Amino acid sequence: MLNISDLSYQIGNRTIIENGNITVMDGWRVGVIGHNGAGKSTLFKLISGDLKPDGGIVSYSDGQRLGMVRQDIPETDDSLLDIVLAANTEMAALWKQTETETDGNKIAEIYQRLADMDAYTAPSKASMLLTGLGFTEEQLSEPFSSFSGGWRMRVALAGALFVEPEILLLDEPTNHLDLEAIMWLETYLMSYRHTLMIISHDREMLNKCIDHVIHVDKKQLTLYTGNYDTFERERTMALGLQQKMHEKQEAERAHMQAFVDRFKAQASKARQAQSRMKALEKMDIVDAVIAERAIQFTFPGPVQIASPMLSINHADIGYVEGQPILKRVHKNIDNDDRIALLGANGEGKSTLMKLIADRLGVMKGDVFRSTKLKIGYFSQHQTEELDVDSTPYEEMFRLYQKKQKDGVKEHVVRAKLGAFGFSRDLADNRIGALSGGEKARLLFAFMSFDAPHLLLLDEPTNHLDIDARQALVSALNNYKGAIVIVSHDPNMVERVADRLWLVKGGAVQDFEGDLEDYRNFTIQSRRQDRKEKKKAKAVS
């Protein structure tokens, strides 16, 4: 049992948590939620002992281990498997002790303790965790130092899960995972047998994996029973907003129903209509609550052009130095398509996006683009390329200057920024001082300022909280052009996309079904891959 009593913490003169009181019972799975900067990560650091409170205490039962994802794995040539095995320090120390201990009785005790810890199955368990998080069997023996930051964080996550502590703290565990790894992690956490506390902006994961919520808001900690959607309903009722939210939701439902009524009889649009019907069925008062709370923004509608706006014809796609990553790709994009790209990291989703954006040519075949086609492109790495010493106004002004020969009017630039939630003060603030979500909104404003016909979004939610993600979903659903999206947020894919393209094994194919079908497909594919590898090992 974890007990937080009269907990208080300040940073300078700012109080983050004031007299917080929460009890978490053994076996609970708790989502810790709140706006960016509310104090969620600070709470975890207070629980773990990385920070000392200004008042109050944090305690848990004797003998319980508390675990977090390590952020400080040193540079080493140890294999991924060895690093995960070493995460259980007691087990690693016992194995080392067997190499030097000479007392027969002590040796027997050590081996009995190792048996009690299931140490003999530990390599198998560590391998399962690493492959579940996206590593291949071959990579498990490769040195840790050969992997980049995002993959290293997967190793650290595997280490935390391997230890299986009685209290597990996970702070945004999906940040470095692709959709396939997230699906695996959801399944794993749903059956975690000890206490779990998780900070996440992934609404789908919170709904599936938690049974309690700690809301960090206005310096207070408030405990709710149920998953994320249950929390939102209870909070809405408590604030007396349900009728207002109901009216807002009904307006959105009518908008979606109009699409269904218009296209359900057309064979070419049947799948899109069916997708919208599923979204209608899943709509809840919670959707309206979140949408109301977030800063709203709007993508400008483009002038319509003929379909297909873009055709990829039997193209091999890759880079000049190497072999093609994708082969014989043959796809069209129409002016009202909503396409999500599925597939594990490294399969070629971003490569395909670069081709569509005309930032990469074909190695073979050809690409047709309408002469009138304008594309807005959002890349997950663009926030790192922003000029931190400039301001949103100055950067948007420069964009207009490049496109217009006539003088640029200040009120036009400010109106464009205002459509994405930038007040005059925020527009004149240094970009370096903006939050991650504000920088993402600024990039949305940049990519869409000239009303593109096609939006390309490569992981657009990385810096967005739940509210901002819902605002993006609403903006995309009201946008009149075409969309191609890569996202590890299942909720966004499900609510925005009408078509799914699977990028796997060098091919791009239509995926028939929804995300639940894809989840099952991924599980079956992994099982089949394991069976084939076992057969190959047996033969060799």
C-alpha positions as CSV (number, residue, x, y, z in Angstrom):
1,M,0.0,0.0,0.0
2,L,1.3,3.5,-0.9
3,N,0.3,6.3,1.4
4,I,0.7,10.0,0.7
5,S,0.0,12.2,3.7
6,D,-0.1,16.0,3.8
7,L,2.4,16.2,0.9
8,S,3.6,19.6,-0.1
9,Y,6.3,20.8,-2.5
10,Q,7.5,24.1,-3.8
11,I,9.8,25.3,-6.6
12,G,11.0,28.7,-5.5
13,N,7.9,30.7,-4.6
14,R,5.6,28.5,-6.6
15,T,3.7,25.8,-4.8
16,I,3.3,22.6,-6.9
17,I,1.5,20.4,-4.5
18,E,-0.1,21.5,-1.2
19,N,-1.2,19.1,1.6
20,G,-1.9,16.2,-0.8
21,N,-3.5,13.1,0.7
22,I,-3.9,9.9,-1.3
23,T,-3.9,6.1,-0.5
24,V,-3.2,3.6,-3.3
25,M,-4.1,0.1,-2.4
26,D,-2.1,-2.9,-3.5
27,G,-3.0,-4.1,-7.0
28,W,-4.6,-0.8,-8.2
29,R,-3.7,0.5,-11.6
30,V,-3.7,4.3,-11.4
31,G,-3.6,6.9,-14.1
32,V,-2.0,10.2,-12.9
33,I,-3.4,13.0,-15.1
34,G,-3.4,16.8,-15.3
35,H,-2.4,19.6,-17.6
36,N,1.2,20.0,-18.6
37,G,3.1,21.6,-15.7
38,A,0.5,20.6,-13.1
39,G,3.0,18.5,-11.2
40,K,2.5,14.9,-12.4
41,S,6.2,14.1,-12.9
42,T,7.1,16.0,-9.7
43,L,4.7,13.7,-7.8
44,F,6.5,10.7,-9.2
45,K,9.8,12.1,-8.1
46,L,8.5,12.7,-4.6
47,I,7.2,9.1,-4.4
48,S,10.5,7.7,-5.7
49,G,12.6,9.8,-3.3
50,D,14.3,11.7,-6.1
51,L,12.9,14.9,-4.6
52,K,12.4,15.6,-0.9
53,P,9.0,17.1,0.1
54,D,8.7,20.4,1.9
55,G,6.1,18.8,4.1
56,G,4.3,15.5,4.6
57,I,5.4,12.0,4.0
58,V,5.3,9.2,1.3
59,S,5.4,5.7,2.6
60,Y,4.8,2.2,1.4
61,S,4.7,-1.3,3.0
62,D,7.8,-3.0,4.2
63,G,9.3,-5.3,1.6
64,Q,7.7,-3.6,-1.4
65,R,10.0,-2.6,-4.2
66,L,9.4,0.6,-6.1
67,G,10.5,0.8,-9.7
68,M,10.8,3.4,-12.4
69,V,12.2,3.6,-15.9
70,R,15.9,4.4,-15.7
71,Q,16.9,7.6,-17.5
72,D,20.7,7.1,-16.9
73,I,21.8,3.8,-18.4
74,P,25.5,4.4,-19.0
75,E,27.2,4.1,-22.4
76,T,28.1,0.4,-22.6
77,D,28.8,-2.4,-25.1
78,D,26.7,-4.9,-23.0
79,S,24.0,-6.6,-25.0
80,L,20.4,-5.5,-24.7
81,L,19.5,-8.8,-23.1
82,D,22.3,-8.4,-20.5
83,I,21.2,-4.9,-19.6
84,V,17.6,-6.0,-19.0
85,L,18.7,-9.0,-16.9
86,A,21.0,-6.7,-14.9
87,A,18.0,-4.5,-14.0
88,N,17.0,-7.0,-11.3
89,T,20.0,-6.1,-9.1
90,E,19.3,-8.8,-6.5
91,M,19.2,-11.6,-9.2
92,A,22.3,-10.3,-10.8
93,A,24.2,-10.1,-7.5
94,L,23.1,-13.7,-6.6
95,W,24.4,-15.1,-10.0
96,K,27.7,-13.3,-9.4
97,Q,27.9,-14.7,-5.9
98,T,27.6,-18.2,-7.2
99,E,30.9,-17.7,-9.0
100,T,32.9,-17.0,-5.8
101,E,31.0,-18.6,-2.9
102,T,32.7,-21.7,-1.5
103,D,30.4,-22.5,1.4
104,G,28.2,-25.4,0.4
105,N,25.2,-24.3,2.6
106,K,25.4,-20.8,1.3
107,I,25.5,-22.0,-2.3
108,A,22.4,-24.1,-1.7
109,E,20.6,-21.0,-0.2
110,I,21.6,-18.9,-3.2
111,Y,20.3,-21.4,-5.7
112,Q,17.1,-21.8,-3.8
113,R,16.6,-18.0,-3.8
114,L,17.3,-18.0,-7.5
115,A,14.7,-20.7,-8.0
116,D,12.2,-18.7,-6.0
117,M,12.8,-15.7,-8.3
118,D,12.2,-17.8,-11.4
119,A,15.8,-16.9,-12.4
120,Y,16.1,-19.8,-14.8
121,T,13.3,-18.4,-17.0
122,A,14.6,-14.9,-16.7
123,P,16.4,-14.8,-20.2
124,S,13.2,-15.9,-21.8
125,K,11.1,-13.3,-20.0
126,A,13.6,-10.5,-20.9
127,S,13.6,-11.6,-24.5
128,M,9.8,-11.5,-24.6
129,L,9.8,-8.0,-23.2
130,L,12.3,-6.7,-25.7
131,T,10.7,-8.3,-28.7
132,G,7.3,-7.0,-27.5
133,L,8.7,-3.5,-27.5
134,G,9.8,-3.8,-31.1
135,F,13.3,-5.4,-31.1
136,T,14.1,-8.4,-33.3
137,E,15.6,-11.6,-31.9
138,E,18.9,-10.7,-33.7
139,Q,19.1,-7.3,-32.0
140,L,19.0,-8.7,-28.4
141,S,22.7,-9.7,-28.6
142,E,23.8,-6.4,-30.1
143,P,25.6,-3.8,-28.0
144,F,23.5,-1.1,-26.2
145,S,25.8,1.6,-27.5
146,S,24.8,0.9,-31.1
147,F,21.2,2.1,-30.6
148,S,19.8,5.6,-30.7
149,G,18.0,7.5,-27.9
150,G,14.5,6.3,-28.6
151,W,15.5,2.7,-28.8
152,R,17.5,3.0,-25.6
153,M,14.4,4.2,-23.8
154,R,12.7,1.0,-24.9
155,V,15.5,-1.0,-23.3
156,A,15.1,1.0,-20.1
157,L,11.3,0.4,-20.2
158,A,11.9,-3.4,-20.7
159,G,14.3,-3.3,-17.6
160,A,11.6,-1.7,-15.4
161,L,9.0,-4.2,-16.5
162,F,11.5,-7.1,-16.0
163,V,12.0,-6.3,-12.4
164,E,8.2,-6.4,-11.9
165,P,8.3,-4.2,-8.7
166,E,5.4,-4.2,-6.3
167,I,4.9,-0.5,-7.2
168,L,5.7,0.4,-10.8
169,L,5.8,4.1,-11.9
170,L,5.7,4.8,-15.6
171,D,6.0,8.4,-16.8
172,E,4.8,8.7,-20.5
173,P,6.0,5.1,-21.4
174,T,4.6,5.4,-25.0
175,N,6.7,8.4,-26.0
176,H,9.3,6.4,-27.9
177,L,7.0,3.6,-29.0
178,D,5.3,2.9,-32.3
179,L,1.6,1.9,-32.6
180,E,2.5,-1.8,-32.6
181,A,4.7,-1.6,-29.5
182,I,1.9,0.5,-27.7
183,M,-0.6,-2.2,-28.5
184,W,1.7,-4.8,-27.0
185,L,2.4,-2.7,-23.9
186,E,-1.4,-2.1,-23.3
187,T,-2.0,-5.8,-23.2
188,Y,1.0,-6.4,-20.9
189,L,-0.1,-3.6,-18.4
190,M,-3.7,-4.8,-18.4
191,S,-2.5,-8.0,-16.7
192,Y,0.2,-6.4,-14.4
193,R,-0.3,-8.1,-11.1
194,H,1.1,-5.4,-8.8
195,T,0.4,-1.7,-8.3
196,L,0.8,0.4,-11.4
197,M,0.9,4.2,-11.6
198,I,1.1,5.7,-15.1
199,I,1.4,9.2,-16.4
200,S,0.1,9.3,-20.0
201,H,-1.6,11.5,-22.6
202,D,-2.8,8.4,-24.4
203,R,-6.5,8.3,-23.7
204,E,-6.9,4.8,-25.2
205,M,-4.2,3.4,-22.9
206,L,-5.7,5.0,-19.9
207,N,-9.1,3.6,-20.6
208,K,-7.8,0.1,-21.1
209,C,-5.1,-0.1,-18.4
210,I,-6.3,1.8,-15.3
211,D,-9.0,1.4,-12.7
212,H,-8.3,4.6,-10.7
213,V,-7.3,8.2,-11.5
214,I,-5.3,10.7,-9.5
215,H,-6.1,14.1,-10.8
216,V,-3.3,16.7,-10.2
217,D,-4.9,20.1,-10.5
218,K,-4.6,23.4,-8.7
219,K,-2.0,22.1,-6.3
220,Q,-4.4,19.3,-5.1
221,L,-4.5,15.5,-5.5
222,T,-8.0,14.1,-6.1
223,L,-8.7,10.3,-6.3
224,Y,-11.4,8.9,-8.7
225,T,-12.5,5.3,-9.2
226,G,-12.7,4.1,-12.8
227,N,-10.9,4.7,-16.1
228,Y,-10.2,8.0,-17.8
229,D,-13.6,8.4,-19.4
230,T,-15.3,7.7,-16.1
231,F,-13.2,10.4,-14.5
232,E,-14.3,12.9,-17.1
233,R,-18.0,12.1,-16.7
234,E,-17.8,12.4,-12.9
235,R,-15.9,15.7,-13.1
236,T,-18.3,17.1,-15.7
237,M,-21.3,16.3,-13.6
238,A,-19.6,17.8,-10.5
239,L,-18.9,21.0,-12.5
240,G,-22.5,21.2,-13.8
241,L,-21.5,21.3,-17.4
242,Q,-23.2,18.2,-18.8
243,Q,-26.1,19.9,-20.6
244,K,-23.8,22.4,-22.3
245,M,-21.5,19.6,-23.4
246,H,-24.4,17.5,-24.5
247,E,-25.6,20.3,-26.9
248,K,-22.1,20.7,-28.3
249,Q,-21.8,16.9,-28.8
250,E,-25.1,16.7,-30.6
251,A,-24.0,19.4,-33.1
252,E,-20.8,17.4,-33.9
253,R,-22.9,14.2,-34.2
254,A,-25.2,15.9,-36.7
255,H,-22.2,17.0,-38.7
256,M,-20.8,13.4,-38.9
257,Q,-24.3,12.0,-39.6
258,A,-24.6,14.3,-42.6
259,F,-21.5,12.7,-44.1
260,V,-22.8,9.2,-43.5
261,D,-26.2,10.1,-45.1
262,R,-24.5,11.6,-48.1
263,F,-22.0,8.8,-48.9
264,K,-23.4,5.5,-47.5
265,A,-25.0,4.7,-50.9
266,Q,-21.9,5.3,-52.9
267,A,-19.7,2.2,-53.3
268,S,-16.5,4.3,-53.5
269,K,-17.3,6.0,-50.2
270,A,-18.8,3.0,-48.4
271,R,-15.7,2.4,-46.2
272,Q,-15.5,6.0,-45.2
273,A,-19.1,6.1,-44.3
274,Q,-18.8,2.9,-42.3
275,S,-15.8,4.4,-40.4
276,R,-17.8,7.5,-39.5
277,M,-20.7,5.4,-38.3
278,K,-18.4,3.5,-36.0
279,A,-17.1,6.8,-34.6
280,L,-20.7,8.0,-34.1
281,E,-21.5,4.9,-32.1
282,K,-18.5,5.5,-29.9
283,M,-19.1,9.2,-29.3
284,D,-19.6,10.1,-25.7
285,I,-20.2,13.1,-23.6
286,V,-16.5,12.9,-22.7
287,D,-15.5,13.9,-26.3
288,A,-17.4,17.1,-26.0
289,V,-16.0,17.8,-22.5
290,I,-12.4,17.5,-23.7
291,A,-13.1,19.5,-26.9
292,E,-14.6,22.4,-24.9
293,R,-11.7,22.6,-22.6
294,A,-8.9,22.7,-25.2
295,I,-7.8,25.7,-27.2
296,Q,-9.6,25.3,-30.5
297,F,-8.0,25.9,-34.0
298,T,-9.0,25.5,-37.6
299,F,-7.2,24.4,-40.7
300,P,-8.2,26.6,-43.6
301,G,-10.3,24.9,-46.4
302,P,-8.6,24.5,-49.8
303,V,-9.9,25.2,-53.2
304,Q,-11.1,21.9,-54.5
305,I,-9.1,20.1,-57.3
306,A,-9.8,17.0,-59.3
307,S,-9.1,13.5,-58.0
308,P,-6.8,11.8,-57.8
309,M,-4.6,14.7,-56.6
310,L,-1.6,12.4,-56.4
311,S,-0.8,9.0,-57.9
312,I,2.2,6.7,-57.2
313,N,2.7,4.3,-60.1
314,H,4.6,1.1,-59.5
315,A,7.3,3.0,-57.7
316,D,10.4,1.8,-55.9
317,I,11.1,4.2,-53.1
318,G,14.4,4.7,-51.1
319,Y,17.6,6.6,-51.0
320,V,20.3,6.9,-53.6
321,E,22.9,5.1,-51.6
322,G,20.9,2.0,-50.8
323,Q,18.3,-0.6,-51.8
324,P,14.7,0.5,-52.1
325,I,12.8,0.5,-48.8
326,L,9.4,0.2,-50.5
327,K,8.9,-1.7,-53.8
328,R,6.2,-1.5,-56.5
329,V,4.0,1.0,-54.6
330,H,0.8,1.7,-56.6
331,K,-1.5,4.1,-54.7
332,N,-3.8,7.1,-55.4
333,I,-4.8,9.9,-53.0
334,D,-8.2,11.6,-53.7
335,N,-9.2,15.0,-52.5
336,D,-11.3,13.7,-49.6
337,D,-9.1,10.8,-48.5
338,R,-8.3,10.3,-44.8
339,I,-5.5,7.8,-44.7
340,A,-3.5,6.4,-41.7
341,L,-0.2,4.6,-42.3
342,L,0.2,1.5,-40.1
343,G,3.4,-0.4,-39.6
344,A,6.3,-0.8,-37.2
345,N,9.1,1.7,-36.9
346,G,11.7,1.2,-39.7
347,E,9.2,-0.3,-42.2
348,G,9.1,2.9,-44.3
349,K,6.2,5.1,-43.2
350,S,8.2,8.3,-43.0
351,T,9.9,7.4,-46.3
352,L,6.5,7.2,-48.0
353,M,5.5,10.5,-46.4
354,K,8.6,12.2,-47.8
355,L,7.8,10.9,-51.2
356,I,4.2,12.2,-51.0
357,A,5.6,15.6,-49.8
358,D,8.0,15.7,-52.8
359,R,11.0,15.6,-50.5
360,L,12.2,12.3,-51.9
361,G,12.1,11.0,-55.5
362,V,11.4,7.6,-56.8
363,M,14.1,5.1,-57.7
364,K,11.8,3.5,-60.2
365,G,8.3,4.2,-61.5
366,D,6.7,7.6,-61.4
367,V,4.6,10.0,-59.3
368,F,1.8,12.2,-60.7
369,R,0.9,15.4,-58.8
370,S,-1.8,17.8,-59.8
371,T,-0.3,21.0,-61.0
372,K,-2.5,22.9,-58.5
373,L,-1.7,20.6,-55.5
374,K,-0.5,22.3,-52.3
375,I,0.8,20.2,-49.5
376,G,1.2,21.0,-45.8
377,Y,3.8,18.8,-44.1
378,F,4.3,18.3,-40.4
379,S,7.3,16.2,-39.3
380,Q,7.9,15.0,-35.7
381,H,11.4,16.5,-35.8
382,Q,10.4,20.1,-36.9
383,T,10.0,21.4,-33.3
384,E,13.7,20.9,-32.9
385,E,14.4,23.1,-36.0
386,L,12.4,26.2,-34.9
387,D,14.4,29.4,-34.3
388,V,14.1,29.7,-30.5
389,D,15.2,33.4,-30.5
390,S,12.5,34.4,-33.0
391,T,8.8,34.9,-32.3
392,P,5.7,33.3,-33.9
393,Y,4.7,36.6,-35.4
394,E,8.2,37.1,-37.0
395,E,8.3,33.6,-38.4
396,M,4.7,33.8,-39.9
397,F,5.5,37.2,-41.3
398,R,8.5,35.7,-43.1
399,L,6.3,32.9,-44.6
400,Y,3.9,35.5,-46.0
401,Q,6.8,37.5,-47.4
402,K,8.1,34.5,-49.3
403,K,4.6,33.8,-50.9
404,Q,3.4,37.4,-51.5
405,K,5.1,40.0,-53.7
406,D,2.9,42.8,-52.3
407,G,3.3,44.1,-48.8
408,V,2.2,41.9,-45.9
409,K,-0.4,43.3,-43.5
410,E,0.2,42.9,-39.8
411,H,-3.5,42.2,-39.1
412,V,-3.5,39.3,-41.6
413,V,-0.5,37.6,-40.0
414,R,-2.0,38.1,-36.5
415,A,-5.4,36.7,-37.6
416,K,-3.7,33.6,-39.0
417,L,-1.9,33.0,-35.7
418,G,-5.1,33.8,-33.8
419,A,-6.8,31.0,-35.6
420,F,-4.4,28.6,-33.9
421,G,-4.8,30.0,-30.4
422,F,-2.0,32.6,-30.4
423,S,-3.0,35.9,-28.7
424,R,-0.9,39.0,-29.4
425,D,1.2,38.4,-26.3
426,L,1.9,34.8,-27.1
427,A,2.6,35.6,-30.8
428,D,5.2,38.1,-29.6
429,N,6.8,35.7,-27.1
430,R,10.1,34.0,-27.8
431,I,9.6,30.6,-29.5
432,G,12.1,29.1,-27.0
433,A,9.7,30.0,-24.2
434,L,6.7,28.2,-25.7
435,S,5.5,24.8,-24.4
436,G,5.7,21.7,-26.5
437,G,2.0,21.9,-27.3
438,E,2.3,25.6,-28.3
439,K,5.2,24.8,-30.6
440,A,3.2,22.1,-32.2
441,R,0.3,24.5,-32.8
442,L,2.7,27.0,-34.3
443,L,3.9,24.3,-36.8
444,F,0.3,23.5,-37.6
445,A,-0.2,27.2,-38.4
446,F,2.9,27.3,-40.6
447,M,2.0,24.1,-42.6
448,S,-1.5,25.3,-43.4
449,F,-1.2,29.1,-43.8
450,D,-1.7,28.9,-47.6
451,A,-4.7,26.5,-47.4
452,P,-3.1,23.2,-48.6
453,H,-5.1,20.5,-50.4
454,L,-3.3,17.7,-48.5
455,L,-2.1,17.6,-44.9
456,L,0.8,15.2,-44.1
457,L,1.1,14.6,-40.4
458,D,4.0,12.5,-39.1
459,E,3.5,11.9,-35.4
460,P,1.7,15.2,-34.7
461,T,0.7,14.3,-31.1
462,N,4.1,13.8,-29.5
463,H,4.0,17.1,-27.5
464,L,0.2,17.3,-27.0
465,D,-1.8,16.5,-23.9
466,I,-5.2,14.8,-24.1
467,D,-7.1,18.1,-24.5
468,A,-4.8,19.3,-27.3
469,R,-5.1,16.0,-29.0
470,Q,-8.9,16.2,-29.0
471,A,-8.6,19.8,-30.4
472,L,-6.5,18.4,-33.2
473,V,-9.0,15.6,-33.9
474,S,-11.8,18.2,-34.1
475,A,-9.8,20.4,-36.5
476,L,-8.9,17.5,-38.8
477,N,-12.5,16.3,-38.9
478,N,-13.7,19.8,-39.9
479,Y,-10.9,20.2,-42.5
480,K,-12.2,19.9,-46.1
481,G,-9.0,18.5,-47.8
482,A,-7.2,15.2,-47.8
483,I,-5.1,13.8,-44.9
484,V,-2.3,11.3,-44.5
485,I,-1.3,10.6,-40.9
486,V,1.2,8.6,-39.1
487,S,0.4,8.5,-35.4
488,H,1.1,6.2,-32.4
489,D,-2.2,7.5,-30.8
490,P,-4.8,4.9,-31.5
491,N,-7.6,7.2,-30.5
492,M,-6.6,9.8,-33.1
493,V,-6.2,7.1,-35.9
494,E,-9.6,5.7,-35.1
495,R,-11.4,9.1,-35.1
496,V,-9.6,10.7,-38.1
497,A,-8.8,7.9,-40.6
498,D,-11.3,6.4,-43.1
499,R,-8.6,4.2,-44.8
500,L,-5.7,2.3,-43.4
501,W,-2.6,1.5,-45.4
502,L,-0.2,-1.1,-44.0
503,V,3.5,-0.5,-44.6
504,K,5.2,-3.8,-44.0
505,G,7.9,-5.9,-45.7
506,G,8.7,-3.4,-48.4
507,A,5.0,-3.2,-49.6
508,V,2.1,-0.7,-49.1
509,Q,-1.3,-2.4,-49.0
510,D,-4.8,-1.5,-48.1
511,F,-5.7,-2.9,-44.7
512,E,-9.3,-4.1,-44.5
513,G,-10.7,-3.7,-41.1
514,D,-10.4,-1.3,-38.1
515,L,-7.7,-0.8,-35.4
516,E,-9.1,-3.7,-33.4
517,D,-8.6,-6.0,-36.4
518,Y,-5.1,-4.6,-36.8
519,R,-4.3,-5.3,-33.2
520,N,-5.3,-8.9,-33.7
521,F,-3.4,-9.1,-37.0
522,T,-0.3,-7.8,-35.2
523,I,-0.6,-10.3,-32.4
524,Q,-1.0,-13.2,-34.9
525,S,1.9,-12.0,-37.0
526,R,4.2,-11.9,-34.0
527,R,3.2,-15.4,-33.0
528,Q,3.7,-16.7,-36.5
529,D,7.2,-15.0,-36.7
530,R,8.2,-16.7,-33.4
531,K,7.0,-20.1,-34.6
532,E,8.9,-19.7,-37.8
533,K,12.1,-18.7,-35.9
534,K,11.8,-21.7,-33.6
535,K,11.4,-24.0,-36.6
536,A,14.5,-22.5,-38.2
537,K,16.5,-22.9,-35.0
538,A,15.4,-26.5,-34.7
539,V,16.4,-27.3,-38.3
540,S,19.8,-25.6,-37.9
